[in-house]
Structure formats: structure tokens, C-alpha cells
Amino acid sequence: MPLYEYYCPPCGSQFEVLRPVSKMDDAAVCPAGHTTNNRVLSLFAPLRRALGAGTATATLEQPSADACCGGSCSCC
């Protein structure tokens, strides 16, 4: 099940709800009890482990042209 993020205007908080895709547009209830339909765009960063490092780090690297058919996205 995906994790969706919502914004609650009355209390100004952002919260997450784990629910099925079929329920993503249903109203959500914030921790303070307010009902809201304000779903926000969730952003994530893939984690990768650097060689020789003991911890994973978030990176926002662009893929190289070689990673996608030599720069042509017709085969992606």
C-alpha cells in the first residue's frame, strides 16, 4: 500500500496516511481530528550505498546518457 501525504489547513500540519490506491482521493483525518482532501505531492530520493561507506545516502543524480539508450528516450 502506498503512503500518501496530506496537508491540514486548520492546524497547518502535514501528515501521512497508508492506504490503498483506490482510496487515495478519499478524505483523510489529521492527528488533531480535522478532515481534509488536500493531498500533497510526495517527493522521495533514492538511497544508494557508496563504495567503502557504511551508510546509505540520498542522492539526486541525473542518469547518464549511456543509461538510457545513448540519450534517446524512445526505448525507455
N, C-alpha and C positions, 0 to 999 in steps of 0.2 A: 504494500500500500504506500502511496506517495505521501509526503509530508508537505502540507500547504501552509503558507504564511498569510496572516490576515492583520489588518490594522483596525484598531478600535478608536474612532474619533472621540467618544465621550471621555475615555480615560487616557487617550494618547499613547496607548501601548501597542506593540506588535507582538503577536503570539503565533504559535504553530499548532496545527491540528493534523493528526494522522488519520486519513480517511480514504475510502475507495475513490477511484476516478469518477465513478458515477455520481458521487456526492460532492464533487469539488465546487459546484456553484450553489450549494445549499448554504443557508445562513450558518455562521459559526458563533459560538458563545465564548467571549473572552474570560480570563480568570476572574475578573471582577463581576461577571454575570451579564454584561451587555451583549446584545445580539448585533452582529454586523455582517454585511455582504462584501466588505472591502478587502478582496484578496489582493495581495501584493506580489510583484514579480520576485521570485526566489532566485538568488544568484549563488553559484557554487564554484569552487575552484578544485580541479582535480589534484589529488595528492600524488607525489612521486618521491621515491627514496633516492637520494643522491648516492653515488658510488662512495663507499667508505664512510658514509654518515650513519649514525644510529637512529636518526629521527626522520620522519616524513615531513616534507614541507609543501605548502601550497604554491603552485606556480601558475602563471597566466601566460605561458609562452605560446606564440603563434606556431602552427606546424610549418615545417619547411616545405618548399615547393616539391621536393622529392617525395614527400609523404603522401602526396595526392596526385598521382599520375603525371608527375613532372609539371605541375602547375595548372593542369587542365582539370576542372572540376566536373567534366562531362561523365567521368567514370565513378564519381563519389556517390 
